[in-house]
Amino acid sequence: MLRRLFFVSLWLLMAVAHASQPPTFSQIQQQWQSSYGRLLDRHGQVLAYQRLNKQQHRFEWTPLEEVSPALIDALLFVEDRDFYRHHGVDWGAVSRSAVSYLTGQKARGASTLTMQLTAMLDPKLSWQTGGRSLKRKWHQLQAARQLEKTWTKAQILEAYINLMVWRGDLQGVSTASLALFGKWPRGLNKDESILLVSLLAAPNASIQRIADRACVLINAGYQADCQEVKELAFQQLSQRRLPIEQRADSLSLAARLLTQANQNYQTSLDKNLQDFSYQALRSQLASLAAQKANAGAVLVLNNQTGEVLAYVANSGLVEDKVWVDGIYAPRQAGSTLKPFLYGLAFENNLLTAASVLDDQALNISTEQGLYVPQNYEKDFKGAVTVRRALASSLNIPAVLTLNKVGLENFWKMLNELGFSLEQQADYYGNALALGGADINVWQLANAYRALANQGQFSEATLELSSPIRATKTILSPQASFIVADILSDRNARSLTFGYENPLATPFWSAVKTGTSKDMRDNWCVGFSSRFTVAVWVGNMQGLPMRDVSGITGAAPVWQMVMNYLEAGAGQSFAPQPPKGVHQQLVEFDGFAQPNYQEWFIDGTEQAKVSYWPNNVPEIVYPVANTIIALDPDMPKNYQKVFFKAKTGGEQLSFWLNDHLLASAQQDYAWQPKRGRYLLQLKNLQGQVRARVRFEVRGKAFVK
């Protein structure tokens, strides 16, 4: 009787009541805002996530079709088995709950999924904001009936699984599934689903209570194994992952670009290329692990637009360094700046590609002492053309070229190319030709892109379809063309690298490697007709690598990425020569260099190049203005200085302060004493053929 009276009264109240109009499903979707910003590629695919809102923890809205049917089955089994048969209110469950309530027994839950959803949509209907009461339940029943008139069952289910707080601050099924099980909800199985649904009754309960709750549901008819679900509970719920796996290649970029005001940042990147470049880098570093190489970076640019197509800032192999942005980290340049040096020499008509430079031992006196450049292979090639010197990355010819061009002029050019050298030119000295300056991957890639664009420089960009940026001419089209031609010359680079190496591609490409002091950094940077790729390989500790050069470290990654870019899209063809250059046969005389066809800027052509070994006598050591310091801790008889000279075929002798010492045909061991000295080379007739002044300072050893 009590039961019938209760429901008659409740029905009459609901019949005359008018519930407020609920929000539409699309309104709820539009109001949803993820706690995470999304870094997007050019096609809208997600590259990385960055949590921006620390006050809530929700992920993207998850469509119902993206959720495993196993989870929906478990949810309906536990929360609302008659979901598809009622219209918002399960009258049978309500009646059983009412009887328990009126007779003083423990009330059983009667809320349908629709009723629970109304409490999420309107906090005034939630028992958490005002406790449990008959009035609140009545309003909830009204709202549920009204909601089912305007929403479909699928919409109710979708909103429910997204608005529900599953555990802690994890709101939404994707957030919970990723954080607790490390997978998207489409991949949840039956055991994971019942465990997840078991959280709904008490989201923050202990793992034991949740496992026990799951077993109760299994005993009530859910098809799963209690013991396996318990083991799963203690295995998965004891840890909490990031809601989304964050790959190291884009972390620093996402942190820089994503903000509360710009939660979805679409870049010019291509996710497929980004993924390939990242995997290529990690694969190469895995092969170098024993050689102390654990870090790297890859940048790919579109030559025409300047758009960044791949931005791999970190290999992720050093866990505590995953936020380091390897694209912008300063590293020594190695030999990667040489093409710009030679280009400047071509443009100023100081050298041609057929000019001959002498690759031999060189001592240069500086304020800091002797500067003695060496080649990577610790040998000297003798007389070489500029083409071979640049393609094979010889150091002595580069220093000789710097002296022709002028240190200040080269320094200015590098700054115009965007390298932003922090020190003045004198600070770097001759080492600027060999990579003594710190640069980064972004600067290097865009500078080479200028070479690919006939010397026209513009800023690279991460923005998609940004307007064409202003350009400026850094190097003439003629000089840029000849430099690119040299960097593509497989034969010219064979002097150092051989014919078979990772710099060779089946299509036209121009490329240069670089290795810094003590093998701390190595580079490979180059371009095809459409793309520029720059790769850095090293380690996060800044330690020397073990026998890893640009050709063995960075070059294989460069080759893999460049081949990927050009595969299936037509070959990259050599650029057309610009006006103002022409090619002609050059004959060589005086050293072993076959005749060949060379490119020249108009007016600088050379039909014949003669070169003969330097027969001019000179004092090799000491060089002019050398300061020699005596060691007070070493007996003077053990302190020797060796005078060295090139006689040029004459019979010459060493003279020190006008006193004859010995023949200059061989090195002379001299015991230094404090004072200023004039060392001369004289022939038999007493004519001075070379001279240098030097000084000895300090105190000699005293017994």
C-alpha positions as CSV (number, residue, x, y, z in Angstrom):
1,M,0.0,0.0,0.0
2,L,2.8,2.4,1.0
3,R,4.6,1.6,-2.3
4,R,1.5,2.3,-4.4
5,L,0.7,5.5,-2.6
6,F,4.3,6.7,-3.0
7,F,4.4,6.2,-6.8
8,V,0.9,7.6,-7.4
9,S,2.0,10.8,-5.6
10,L,5.3,10.9,-7.4
11,W,3.6,10.4,-10.8
12,L,1.1,13.2,-10.1
13,L,3.9,15.6,-9.2
14,M,5.9,14.8,-12.3
15,A,2.8,15.1,-14.5
16,V,2.3,18.7,-13.5
17,A,5.9,19.7,-13.1
18,H,7.8,21.4,-15.9
19,A,11.6,20.6,-15.9
20,S,13.9,23.2,-17.3
21,Q,15.1,22.7,-20.8
22,P,18.4,20.7,-20.8
23,P,21.4,21.8,-22.8
24,T,21.8,20.2,-26.2
25,F,24.4,17.5,-26.9
26,S,26.4,19.8,-29.2
27,Q,26.5,22.5,-26.6
28,I,28.1,20.1,-24.1
29,Q,30.6,19.0,-26.7
30,Q,31.5,22.6,-27.6
31,Q,31.9,23.6,-23.9
32,W,34.4,20.7,-23.3
33,Q,38.0,21.9,-23.1
34,S,40.9,19.6,-22.8
35,S,43.6,20.3,-20.1
36,Y,46.1,19.7,-22.8
37,G,47.3,21.8,-25.7
38,R,47.9,20.0,-29.0
39,L,50.8,20.5,-31.3
40,L,49.5,19.7,-34.8
41,D,51.2,18.9,-38.1
42,R,50.2,20.4,-41.4
43,H,47.5,17.8,-41.9
44,G,46.0,18.2,-38.4
45,Q,47.6,15.1,-36.9
46,V,48.7,15.4,-33.3
47,L,52.5,15.6,-32.8
48,A,52.6,16.3,-29.0
49,Y,50.5,17.3,-26.0
50,Q,51.3,19.8,-23.3
51,R,49.3,20.1,-20.1
52,L,48.2,23.7,-19.8
53,N,45.4,23.6,-17.2
54,K,46.7,22.3,-13.8
55,Q,43.3,22.8,-12.1
56,Q,41.6,20.0,-14.0
57,H,42.7,16.8,-15.8
58,R,40.8,16.0,-18.8
59,F,41.7,15.0,-22.3
60,E,40.0,15.3,-25.7
61,W,36.3,14.5,-26.1
62,T,36.1,10.8,-27.0
63,P,33.4,9.8,-29.6
64,L,31.4,6.7,-28.6
65,E,32.7,4.8,-31.6
66,E,36.2,5.2,-30.3
67,V,35.4,3.3,-27.1
68,S,35.7,-0.5,-26.8
69,P,32.4,-2.3,-26.8
70,A,33.7,-4.2,-23.8
71,L,33.7,-1.1,-21.7
72,I,30.1,-0.2,-22.7
73,D,29.0,-3.7,-21.9
74,A,30.6,-3.5,-18.4
75,L,29.2,-0.1,-17.8
76,L,25.6,-1.1,-18.6
77,F,26.0,-4.4,-16.6
78,V,27.0,-2.5,-13.5
79,E,25.2,0.8,-13.7
80,D,22.0,0.4,-15.9
81,R,21.1,-3.0,-17.3
82,D,17.7,-1.6,-18.6
83,F,19.3,1.4,-20.3
84,Y,17.9,0.8,-23.7
85,R,14.4,-0.1,-22.4
86,H,13.6,2.9,-20.1
87,H,13.1,6.5,-20.9
88,G,15.3,8.0,-18.3
89,V,13.8,6.4,-15.2
90,D,13.9,2.8,-14.3
91,W,10.6,2.5,-12.4
92,G,11.3,-1.0,-11.1
93,A,14.5,0.1,-9.5
94,V,12.9,3.3,-8.2
95,S,10.1,1.3,-6.6
96,R,12.5,-1.1,-4.9
97,S,14.5,1.8,-3.6
98,A,11.4,3.6,-2.3
99,V,10.2,0.5,-0.4
100,S,13.6,0.2,1.2
101,Y,13.6,3.9,2.1
102,L,10.0,3.9,3.5
103,T,10.6,0.8,5.6
104,G,13.9,2.0,7.0
105,Q,16.0,-0.5,5.2
106,K,19.3,0.3,3.5
107,A,18.4,2.0,0.2
108,R,19.6,0.5,-3.0
109,G,20.7,2.6,-5.9
110,A,18.0,3.4,-8.5
111,S,19.8,6.1,-10.6
112,T,20.0,5.3,-14.3
113,L,22.9,6.5,-16.4
114,T,20.6,9.2,-17.7
115,M,19.9,10.4,-14.1
116,Q,23.6,10.3,-13.2
117,L,24.3,12.4,-16.3
118,T,21.8,15.0,-15.3
119,A,23.7,15.5,-12.1
120,M,26.9,16.0,-14.1
121,L,25.2,18.6,-16.4
122,D,23.6,20.4,-13.5
123,P,25.5,20.4,-10.1
124,K,22.3,21.3,-8.3
125,L,21.1,17.8,-9.0
126,S,24.1,16.1,-7.5
127,W,24.0,14.6,-4.1
128,Q,27.6,15.7,-3.6
129,T,26.5,19.4,-3.5
130,G,23.5,19.1,-1.2
131,G,23.2,15.6,0.1
132,R,20.6,12.9,-0.7
133,S,16.9,13.9,-0.4
134,L,13.6,13.0,-1.9
135,K,13.2,16.4,-3.4
136,R,16.6,16.2,-5.1
137,K,15.8,12.8,-6.4
138,W,12.4,14.0,-7.7
139,H,14.1,16.9,-9.6
140,Q,16.7,14.4,-11.0
141,L,13.9,12.1,-12.3
142,Q,12.3,15.1,-14.0
143,A,15.5,16.1,-15.7
144,A,16.2,12.6,-16.8
145,R,12.8,12.3,-18.5
146,Q,13.3,15.6,-20.2
147,L,16.9,14.7,-21.4
148,E,15.7,11.5,-23.0
149,K,13.2,13.5,-25.1
150,T,15.9,15.5,-26.8
151,W,19.1,13.3,-26.6
152,T,19.6,9.9,-28.2
153,K,20.9,6.9,-26.2
154,A,24.2,7.1,-27.9
155,Q,24.6,10.7,-27.0
156,I,23.8,10.0,-23.4
157,L,26.4,7.2,-23.2
158,E,29.0,9.4,-25.0
159,A,28.5,12.3,-22.6
160,Y,28.5,10.1,-19.6
161,I,31.8,8.4,-20.3
162,N,33.4,11.8,-21.0
163,L,32.0,13.8,-18.1
164,M,32.6,11.1,-15.4
165,V,35.5,11.5,-13.0
166,W,36.9,8.0,-12.9
167,R,39.8,8.2,-10.4
168,G,41.5,11.1,-8.6
169,D,41.3,14.1,-11.0
170,L,41.1,11.9,-14.2
171,Q,37.9,13.1,-16.0
172,G,36.8,11.4,-19.1
173,V,37.3,7.9,-20.4
174,S,40.4,8.7,-22.5
175,T,42.2,10.3,-19.6
176,A,41.5,7.4,-17.3
177,S,42.3,4.7,-19.9
178,L,45.6,6.3,-20.9
179,A,46.7,7.1,-17.3
180,L,45.7,3.8,-15.8
181,F,46.2,1.3,-18.6
182,G,48.5,3.1,-21.0
183,K,46.1,2.7,-24.0
184,W,43.3,4.5,-25.7
185,P,39.8,3.3,-24.7
186,R,39.2,1.6,-28.0
187,G,41.7,-1.0,-26.9
188,L,40.2,-1.9,-23.4
189,N,39.5,-5.6,-22.9
190,K,36.9,-7.2,-20.6
191,D,39.2,-7.4,-17.5
192,E,40.3,-3.7,-17.9
193,S,36.7,-2.6,-18.5
194,I,35.2,-4.2,-15.3
195,L,38.1,-2.8,-13.3
196,L,37.5,0.7,-14.7
197,V,33.8,0.5,-14.1
198,S,34.4,-0.7,-10.6
199,L,36.0,2.7,-9.9
200,L,32.7,4.5,-10.4
201,A,31.2,3.6,-7.0
202,A,34.2,5.0,-5.1
203,P,36.8,6.5,-7.4
204,N,39.4,7.1,-4.8
205,A,39.1,3.8,-2.9
206,S,42.0,1.6,-2.1
207,I,43.2,-0.9,-4.7
208,Q,42.0,-3.7,-2.5
209,R,38.5,-2.3,-2.3
210,I,38.3,-1.8,-6.0
211,A,39.5,-5.3,-6.7
212,D,37.0,-6.7,-4.2
213,R,34.2,-4.6,-5.9
214,A,35.2,-6.1,-9.3
215,C,35.0,-9.6,-7.9
216,V,31.5,-8.9,-6.5
217,L,30.4,-7.9,-10.0
218,I,32.0,-10.9,-11.5
219,N,30.2,-13.1,-9.0
220,A,27.0,-11.4,-10.0
221,G,27.4,-12.6,-13.5
222,Y,30.0,-10.5,-15.3
223,Q,32.1,-12.8,-17.5
224,A,35.7,-12.5,-16.1
225,D,38.2,-14.2,-13.8
226,C,38.3,-12.7,-10.3
227,Q,41.9,-13.6,-9.6
228,E,43.1,-12.2,-12.9
229,V,41.2,-9.0,-12.4
230,K,42.7,-8.6,-8.9
231,E,46.2,-9.1,-10.2
232,L,45.5,-6.6,-12.9
233,A,44.2,-4.1,-10.3
234,F,47.4,-4.2,-8.3
235,Q,49.6,-4.1,-11.4
236,Q,47.9,-1.2,-13.1
237,L,46.3,1.0,-10.4
238,S,49.5,1.2,-8.4
239,Q,51.1,3.4,-11.0
240,R,49.9,6.4,-12.9
241,R,51.2,7.2,-16.3
242,L,51.1,10.4,-18.3
243,P,47.7,10.5,-20.0
244,I,49.5,10.4,-23.3
245,E,52.9,9.1,-24.2
246,Q,55.2,12.1,-24.8
247,R,57.9,11.4,-27.3
248,A,61.1,13.5,-26.8
249,D,61.4,14.8,-30.3
250,S,58.6,17.5,-29.9
251,L,58.5,18.1,-26.1
252,S,60.5,21.3,-26.1
253,L,58.7,22.6,-29.2
254,A,55.3,22.0,-27.7
255,A,56.3,23.7,-24.4
256,R,57.4,26.8,-26.4
257,L,54.4,27.1,-28.8
258,L,51.4,25.9,-26.8
259,T,49.7,28.4,-24.4
260,Q,46.3,28.8,-22.8
261,A,45.5,31.3,-25.6
262,N,46.7,29.0,-28.3
263,Q,45.9,25.5,-27.2
264,N,45.9,24.0,-30.7
265,Y,48.9,25.1,-32.7
266,Q,49.1,23.9,-36.2
267,T,52.6,23.8,-37.6
268,S,54.2,23.3,-41.0
269,L,55.5,19.9,-39.8
270,D,54.6,16.6,-41.5
271,K,54.0,13.9,-39.0
272,N,55.0,11.0,-41.2
273,L,58.3,12.7,-42.0
274,Q,58.7,13.6,-38.3
275,D,58.2,10.0,-37.3
276,F,60.6,8.7,-39.9
277,S,63.3,11.2,-39.0
278,Y,63.0,10.4,-35.3
279,Q,63.3,6.7,-35.8
280,A,66.2,7.2,-38.2
281,L,68.1,9.2,-35.6
282,R,67.4,6.7,-32.8
283,S,68.4,3.7,-35.0
284,Q,71.7,5.4,-35.8
285,L,72.4,6.3,-32.2
286,A,71.7,2.7,-31.2
287,S,74.5,1.6,-33.4
288,L,76.8,4.2,-31.9
289,A,75.9,3.5,-28.2
290,A,79.3,2.0,-27.4
291,Q,81.0,5.1,-28.8
292,K,79.4,7.6,-26.4
293,A,76.9,9.0,-28.9
294,N,73.5,9.3,-27.3
295,A,71.9,12.5,-28.6
296,G,71.1,14.1,-31.9
297,A,68.7,16.5,-33.8
298,V,67.3,16.6,-37.3
299,L,65.8,19.6,-39.1
300,V,64.2,19.5,-42.5
301,L,63.3,22.7,-44.5
302,N,61.3,23.3,-47.7
303,N,63.8,25.2,-49.8
304,Q,61.2,27.4,-51.5
305,T,58.9,28.4,-48.6
306,G,61.2,28.0,-45.7
307,E,58.6,25.8,-43.9
308,V,60.0,23.4,-41.3
309,L,58.9,19.9,-42.3
310,A,60.6,18.0,-39.5
311,Y,61.8,19.2,-36.1
312,V,63.4,16.4,-34.1
313,A,64.8,18.2,-31.1
314,N,65.8,15.3,-28.9
315,S,66.5,11.6,-29.3
316,G,65.0,10.7,-25.9
317,L,67.8,8.4,-25.0
318,V,68.9,10.4,-22.0
319,E,65.9,10.4,-19.7
320,D,66.8,13.5,-17.6
321,K,67.5,15.5,-20.7
322,V,64.4,15.0,-22.8
323,W,63.4,18.7,-22.5
324,V,66.7,19.8,-24.0
325,D,66.1,21.3,-27.5
326,G,68.9,20.0,-29.7
327,I,67.8,22.2,-32.6
328,Y,68.7,25.4,-30.6
329,A,71.5,24.0,-28.4
330,P,74.8,25.7,-29.3
331,R,77.5,23.4,-30.7
332,Q,80.9,23.8,-32.4
333,A,80.5,24.1,-36.1
334,G,83.3,21.9,-37.3
335,S,83.9,22.2,-41.1
336,T,80.3,23.1,-41.9
337,L,81.1,26.9,-42.5
338,K,83.7,26.3,-45.2
339,P,81.3,26.5,-48.1
340,F,80.4,30.1,-47.2
341,L,84.1,31.0,-46.9
342,Y,84.9,29.7,-50.4
343,G,81.7,31.3,-51.8
344,L,82.9,34.7,-50.5
345,A,86.3,34.1,-52.1
346,F,84.6,33.3,-55.5
347,E,82.3,36.3,-55.3
348,N,85.3,38.6,-54.7
349,N,87.3,37.1,-57.5
350,L,90.0,36.0,-55.0
351,L,89.8,32.3,-56.0
352,T,88.2,30.1,-58.6
353,A,87.2,26.5,-58.2
354,A,90.3,25.7,-60.3
355,S,92.7,27.7,-58.2
356,V,95.5,25.7,-56.5
357,L,96.2,25.8,-52.8
358,D,99.1,24.1,-51.0
359,D,97.9,21.7,-48.4
360,Q,101.0,21.4,-46.3
361,A,102.2,22.0,-42.7
362,L,101.3,25.6,-41.7
363,N,102.4,27.5,-38.6
364,I,100.7,30.9,-38.0
365,S,101.9,33.3,-35.3
366,T,99.1,34.8,-33.2
367,E,98.9,36.8,-30.0
368,Q,98.0,33.6,-28.2
369,G,100.9,31.7,-29.7
370,L,101.3,29.4,-32.7
371,Y,98.2,28.3,-34.6
372,V,99.0,24.9,-36.2
373,P,96.0,23.7,-38.2
374,Q,95.8,20.0,-39.2
375,N,93.6,17.9,-41.4
376,Y,91.1,15.4,-40.0
377,E,93.3,12.5,-41.3
378,K,96.5,14.1,-39.8
379,D,98.2,14.2,-43.2
380,F,98.7,16.6,-46.0
381,K,97.6,16.3,-49.6
382,G,100.0,18.8,-51.1
383,A,98.8,20.9,-54.0
384,V,95.1,20.7,-54.5
385,T,92.4,22.6,-56.5
386,V,89.9,24.6,-54.5
387,R,87.2,22.2,-55.7
388,R,89.0,19.3,-54.0
389,A,89.9,21.3,-51.0
390,L,86.3,22.2,-50.3
391,A,84.7,18.9,-51.3
392,S,87.2,16.9,-49.3
393,S,87.1,19.4,-46.4
394,L,90.9,20.1,-46.1
395,N,91.8,22.5,-43.3
396,I,95.0,24.1,-44.4
397,P,93.5,25.5,-47.7
398,A,90.5,26.8,-45.7
399,V,92.8,28.8,-43.4
400,L,94.8,30.1,-46.4
401,T,91.4,31.2,-48.0
402,L,90.4,33.0,-44.8
403,N,93.6,35.0,-45.0
404,K,92.7,36.0,-48.5
405,V,89.1,36.8,-47.8
406,G,89.7,38.6,-44.4
407,L,88.6,37.5,-41.0
408,E,86.3,40.5,-40.5
409,N,84.6,40.0,-43.9
410,F,83.8,36.3,-43.2
411,W,82.6,37.1,-39.7
412,K,80.2,39.7,-41.1
413,M,78.9,37.2,-43.7
414,L,78.1,34.6,-41.1
415,N,76.2,37.0,-39.0
416,E,74.1,38.0,-42.1
417,L,73.4,34.3,-42.6
418,G,71.8,34.3,-39.2
419,F,74.5,32.6,-37.1
420,S,74.5,35.5,-34.5
421,L,78.1,34.9,-33.4
422,E,78.4,36.2,-29.8
423,Q,82.1,37.3,-30.0
424,Q,83.9,39.7,-32.3
425,A,85.9,38.4,-35.2
426,D,89.3,38.6,-33.4
427,Y,88.1,36.3,-30.7
428,Y,87.8,33.4,-33.2
429,G,90.8,34.2,-35.3
430,N,91.8,31.6,-37.9
431,A,89.8,29.0,-36.1
432,L,86.6,30.6,-37.6
433,A,87.4,28.9,-40.9
434,L,87.5,25.4,-39.2
435,G,84.4,25.8,-37.1
436,G,85.7,27.4,-33.9
437,A,82.3,29.2,-33.5
438,D,79.2,27.9,-31.7
439,I,76.2,27.5,-33.9
440,N,72.9,25.6,-33.8
441,V,71.0,23.3,-36.1
442,W,68.3,25.9,-37.0
443,Q,71.0,28.5,-38.1
444,L,73.0,25.9,-40.1
445,A,70.0,24.5,-42.0
446,N,68.7,27.8,-43.0
447,A,72.1,29.1,-44.1
448,Y,72.5,26.1,-46.4
449,R,69.0,26.7,-47.6
450,A,70.3,30.1,-48.8
451,L,72.9,28.3,-50.8
452,A,70.1,26.1,-52.3
453,N,68.3,29.3,-53.2
454,Q,71.1,30.9,-55.1
455,G,72.3,33.0,-52.2
456,Q,68.9,34.4,-51.2
457,F,68.4,34.4,-47.5
458,S,65.0,34.4,-45.7
459,E,63.9,33.3,-42.3
460,A,62.7,29.7,-41.8
461,T,59.3,29.2,-40.2
462,L,57.2,26.7,-38.3
463,E,54.0,28.4,-39.4
464,L,51.8,26.8,-42.1
465,S,51.1,28.8,-45.2
466,S,52.7,31.9,-43.8
467,P,53.2,34.8,-46.2
468,I,56.5,34.8,-48.2
469,R,59.1,36.5,-46.1
470,A,61.5,39.2,-47.3
471,T,64.7,37.9,-48.7
472,K,68.2,39.4,-48.9
473,T,71.1,38.5,-51.1
474,I,74.0,37.1,-49.0
475,L,75.9,35.5,-51.8
476,S,75.7,36.0,-55.6
477,P,73.8,33.3,-57.6
478,Q,77.0,32.6,-59.5
479,A,79.1,31.9,-56.4
480,S,76.3,29.9,-54.8
481,F,75.9,27.8,-57.9
482,I,79.6,26.9,-58.0
483,V,79.7,26.1,-54.2
484,A,76.6,23.8,-54.6
485,D,78.2,22.1,-57.6
486,I,81.4,21.4,-55.6
487,L,79.4,20.0,-52.7
488,S,77.6,17.6,-55.1
489,D,80.9,16.4,-56.6
490,R,81.4,12.8,-55.6
491,N,84.8,12.6,-57.4
492,A,86.1,15.7,-55.7
493,R,85.2,14.5,-52.2
494,S,86.8,11.1,-52.8
495,L,90.2,12.4,-51.7
496,T,89.1,12.3,-48.1
497,F,85.9,10.3,-48.0
498,G,86.3,7.7,-50.9
499,Y,83.6,7.0,-53.4
500,E,81.3,4.9,-51.3
501,N,79.9,6.8,-48.3
502,P,76.6,8.0,-46.9
503,L,77.0,11.3,-48.7
504,A,76.2,9.7,-52.0
505,T,72.6,9.7,-53.2
506,P,70.9,8.4,-56.3
507,F,69.7,11.9,-57.1
508,W,71.4,15.3,-57.2
509,S,72.3,16.6,-53.7
510,A,74.9,18.9,-52.3
511,V,76.2,18.0,-48.8
512,K,78.9,18.8,-46.2
513,T,80.0,17.2,-43.0
514,G,81.7,18.6,-39.9
515,T,83.4,17.3,-36.8
516,S,84.3,19.5,-33.9
517,K,87.3,19.4,-31.6
518,D,87.8,16.1,-29.8
519,M,84.8,14.6,-31.7
520,R,82.3,16.2,-29.3
521,D,79.9,17.1,-32.1
522,N,79.4,16.0,-35.7
523,W,77.3,17.3,-38.4
524,C,75.9,16.5,-41.8
525,V,74.0,19.2,-43.7
526,G,72.9,19.4,-47.4
527,F,70.2,20.0,-49.8
528,S,68.4,18.6,-52.9
529,S,66.5,20.8,-55.3
530,R,63.5,20.9,-52.9
531,F,64.7,20.2,-49.4
532,T,67.5,21.0,-46.9
533,V,68.3,18.6,-44.2
534,A,70.6,19.2,-41.2
535,V,71.7,16.6,-38.7
536,W,73.7,16.9,-35.5
537,V,74.9,13.9,-33.5
538,G,76.8,14.0,-30.2
539,N,76.0,13.4,-26.5
540,M,74.2,15.4,-23.8
541,Q,77.2,15.3,-21.5
542,G,79.4,17.3,-23.9
543,L,82.0,14.5,-23.8
544,P,84.2,13.4,-26.7
545,M,82.8,10.6,-28.7
546,R,84.9,7.6,-29.6
547,D,85.8,7.6,-33.3
548,V,82.6,9.2,-34.5
549,S,82.9,11.7,-37.3
550,G,80.4,13.5,-39.4
551,I,80.7,10.8,-42.1
552,T,80.0,7.9,-39.6
553,G,77.7,9.7,-37.1
554,A,75.4,12.2,-38.7
555,A,75.7,11.4,-42.4
556,P,73.8,8.0,-42.3
557,V,70.8,9.8,-40.8
558,W,71.1,12.6,-43.4
559,Q,71.1,10.0,-46.2
560,M,68.1,8.1,-44.8
561,V,66.0,11.3,-44.4
562,M,67.0,12.7,-47.8
563,N,66.2,9.4,-49.5
564,Y,62.8,9.3,-47.8
565,L,62.1,12.8,-49.0
566,E,62.9,12.2,-52.6
567,A,61.5,8.6,-52.9
568,G,58.6,8.3,-55.3
569,A,58.4,12.1,-56.0
570,G,60.6,12.4,-59.0
571,Q,64.4,12.8,-58.9
572,S,66.1,15.9,-57.6
573,F,67.9,17.4,-60.6
574,A,71.0,19.6,-60.6
575,P,70.2,23.4,-60.6
576,Q,70.3,25.3,-63.9
577,P,73.4,27.5,-64.1
578,P,72.5,31.1,-63.6
579,K,73.6,33.9,-66.0
580,G,77.2,34.9,-65.5
581,V,78.8,31.5,-65.2
582,H,80.2,29.2,-67.8
583,Q,82.1,26.0,-68.0
584,Q,85.4,25.4,-69.8
585,L,88.2,22.9,-70.0
586,V,91.2,23.6,-67.6
587,E,94.6,22.2,-68.2
588,F,97.0,21.8,-65.3
589,D,100.8,21.9,-65.3
590,G,103.2,21.2,-62.5
591,F,101.3,18.7,-60.3
592,A,99.2,15.6,-60.6
593,Q,95.8,16.9,-61.5
594,P,93.9,15.6,-64.6
595,N,92.4,18.2,-66.9
596,Y,88.6,18.7,-66.5
597,Q,85.7,20.9,-67.2
598,E,85.3,23.6,-64.5
599,W,82.7,26.3,-63.8
600,F,83.8,29.9,-63.7
601,I,82.2,33.3,-62.9
602,D,82.5,35.3,-66.2
603,G,85.8,37.1,-66.3
604,T,87.6,34.7,-63.9
605,E,88.1,31.8,-66.3
606,Q,91.4,30.0,-66.4
607,A,92.3,27.8,-69.4
608,K,95.6,26.7,-68.0
609,V,96.7,26.5,-64.4
610,S,100.4,26.2,-63.6
611,Y,101.6,25.3,-60.2
612,W,105.1,24.5,-59.0
613,P,106.3,23.7,-55.5
614,N,107.2,26.6,-53.4
615,N,111.0,27.1,-53.8
616,V,111.2,30.3,-51.8
617,P,113.4,29.8,-48.7
618,E,111.7,30.4,-45.4
619,I,112.2,29.8,-41.7
620,V,109.6,27.3,-40.6
621,Y,110.4,27.6,-36.8
622,P,110.4,29.9,-35.0
623,V,107.9,32.1,-36.8
624,A,108.0,35.8,-36.5
625,N,107.5,37.3,-33.0
626,T,107.5,33.9,-31.2
627,I,108.0,34.2,-27.4
628,I,109.9,31.2,-25.9
629,A,109.6,30.7,-22.1
630,L,112.4,29.0,-20.1
631,D,111.3,26.4,-17.6
632,P,113.0,27.1,-14.2
633,D,112.3,23.5,-13.1
634,M,114.2,21.9,-16.0
635,P,118.0,21.7,-16.2
636,K,119.1,24.0,-19.1
637,N,120.9,21.2,-20.9
638,Y,117.5,19.6,-21.4
639,Q,115.9,22.7,-22.8
640,K,116.4,22.8,-26.6
641,V,114.7,24.7,-29.4
642,F,115.0,23.3,-32.9
643,F,115.4,25.8,-35.8
644,K,113.7,24.5,-38.9
645,A,113.9,25.9,-42.4
646,K,113.0,25.3,-46.1
647,T,116.1,26.1,-48.2
648,G,114.4,26.0,-51.6
649,G,117.4,24.1,-53.1
650,E,120.0,26.6,-52.0
651,Q,122.9,26.0,-49.6
652,L,121.9,28.1,-46.7
653,S,123.0,28.5,-43.1
654,F,121.4,29.6,-39.9
655,W,122.7,32.9,-38.5
656,L,121.7,34.1,-35.0
657,N,122.3,37.8,-34.2
658,D,124.9,37.8,-37.0
659,H,126.7,34.7,-35.7
660,L,127.0,31.6,-37.9
661,L,125.4,28.6,-36.3
662,A,125.2,25.7,-38.8
663,S,123.9,24.6,-42.2
664,A,120.2,24.9,-42.6
665,Q,119.9,21.7,-44.5
666,Q,118.8,20.0,-41.3
667,D,117.2,21.1,-38.1
668,Y,119.5,22.8,-35.6
669,A,119.2,22.2,-31.8
670,W,119.8,25.4,-30.0
671,Q,119.9,26.0,-26.2
672,P,117.8,29.1,-25.5
673,K,118.9,32.0,-23.3
674,R,117.1,35.1,-22.2
675,G,117.1,37.9,-24.8
676,R,115.9,39.1,-28.1
677,Y,117.1,37.4,-31.3
678,L,117.3,37.8,-35.0
679,L,117.5,34.5,-36.9
680,Q,118.5,34.7,-40.5
681,L,119.0,32.3,-43.5
682,K,122.1,33.3,-45.5
683,N,123.6,31.8,-48.7
684,L,127.3,31.3,-49.4
685,Q,127.5,34.9,-50.6
686,G,126.1,36.3,-47.4
687,Q,122.8,37.3,-48.9
688,V,119.9,37.1,-46.5
689,R,117.1,34.9,-47.8
690,A,114.8,34.9,-44.8
691,R,114.7,36.4,-41.3
692,V,112.5,36.3,-38.1
693,R,112.7,37.9,-34.8
694,F,111.9,36.1,-31.5
695,E,112.4,36.5,-27.8
696,V,113.3,34.2,-24.9
697,R,111.9,35.0,-21.5
698,G,112.1,33.5,-18.0
699,K,114.8,32.2,-15.6
700,A,117.0,29.2,-16.3
701,F,117.3,26.2,-13.9
702,V,119.7,26.8,-11.0
703,K,121.2,23.9,-9.0
